Amino acid sequence: MKRKRGRSPKRRATPSKSSEAEVRTQLAQVERDPGVGNRVMLTVAGLLRQPLIWLAMALVTFSLLATLVVAGRPEPVWLVSPEFTEPWQKMLDEAPGALDWRLVEWQPGDEPDGMPARSYGFIVSAQPEPDVGDHQRVVVHHHLARRLSANGRFALAIDPWLVFRRHTTASLSYAAVSGSAQPDSSGGSGALLLPGGEETAVRAWVAQLLQPTPAVFETDTQRWDQTQASLARSGRFQRGALTYDWQDIWPRLFAPGPAWVYAPLSSVQQLPGDRTSVLEADRFPIPDSWNEYGLQARVLWARPMEQANGLHQRRIERELAEAREWLLLPGTQTEIAAALKWAPAQRQARPLNPPAAAAQRAWLASSYVWEDTARESRN
């Protein structure tokens, strides 16, 4: 029989004397020359530092991008016409939940060059319709008291024209304002007062006289000019009406005897409280055949303003919607009207005093409102 040849066991590799000598030589060289060891350590440290370097570069890049985004981020602002900047700031200081937006004085007509760069917000102004031509003396808004908005703007407060009298004096009749009868109260004669030196007051009267039917006004500009030139001498008003201004009117209104004056709420609000407390306010008389009436008023409008910005567009739209909601709150409009001493446009907002309350009631009951487009100062 053949004997199976057994597998011989593997021999372990043992380092040769020559390789051991090489290692000892290298170790001796490191001991004699520390630089060799340092180079080895630096190489290892460099390999370990590479992730940290990339992380640092990423952080720097992110920081630069964040800075660019913040620098290009649009800013929310209130663009307020000069007449209203001070009361608007007062409102922002006192209104609950006021938005911390920067207030920028804005002069009507500055668009678009006058807009702050990279900004959005609201333009706050009593400027009538921007596209109204010179031939159009008034602009009419139907059902504004109910809708509060017109042509992309919404009403915040109003300064309506009303007939003011002392509470002991009877209301003014349409016959007296039309010139077919003299004003009277309880059988006695009275004075219909006109500050003929105030163009706004004369134009307000002309608008009433040249309104043949509700919300329909004379379109002939020549007739407007002729009526305005002759109004103070028409015989309806006190002697010397052409030379009167508002400062001359108030002593006559509070003098003995019945008297009436067609005036804006804001002019009455400049009187001391003991004077305004004895006044009543009525709408301007209308013919018996009319079944609706309107008011002339200055309206404080808010109009959203934004510049296209794709990166931040959703945030801008959200913040504008939130701001609009805040501006229409009763509490906000209460503070706006109080700061201006006007009447609030919002039904649930609280008026400042009895004249403002009377103005708000007349506003809420009106079916249309018109603005004077020929103001000397477009505010």
Buried (B, 14 or more C-beta within 10 A) or exposed (E): EEEEEEEEEEEEEEEEEEEEEEEEEEEEEEEEEEEEEEEEEEEEEEEEEEEEEEEEEEEEEEEEEEEEEEEEEBEBBBBBBEBBBEBBBBBBEEBEEEBEBEBBBBEBEEEEEEBBEEBBBBBBBBBBBEEBEEEBBBBBBBEBBEEBBBEEBBBBBBBBBBBBBBEEBBEBBBBBBEEEEBBBBEEEEBBBBBBBBBBBBBBBBBBBBBBEEBBEBBEEEEEBEEBBEEBBEEEBBBEEBBEBEBEBBBEBBEEEEBBBBBBBBBBBBEBEEEBBEEBBBBBBBBEEEEEEBBBBBBBBBBBBBBEEBEEBEEBBEEBBEEBBEBBBBEBBBBBBBBBBBBBBBBEEBBBBBBBBBBBBBBBEEBBBBBBBBBBEEBB
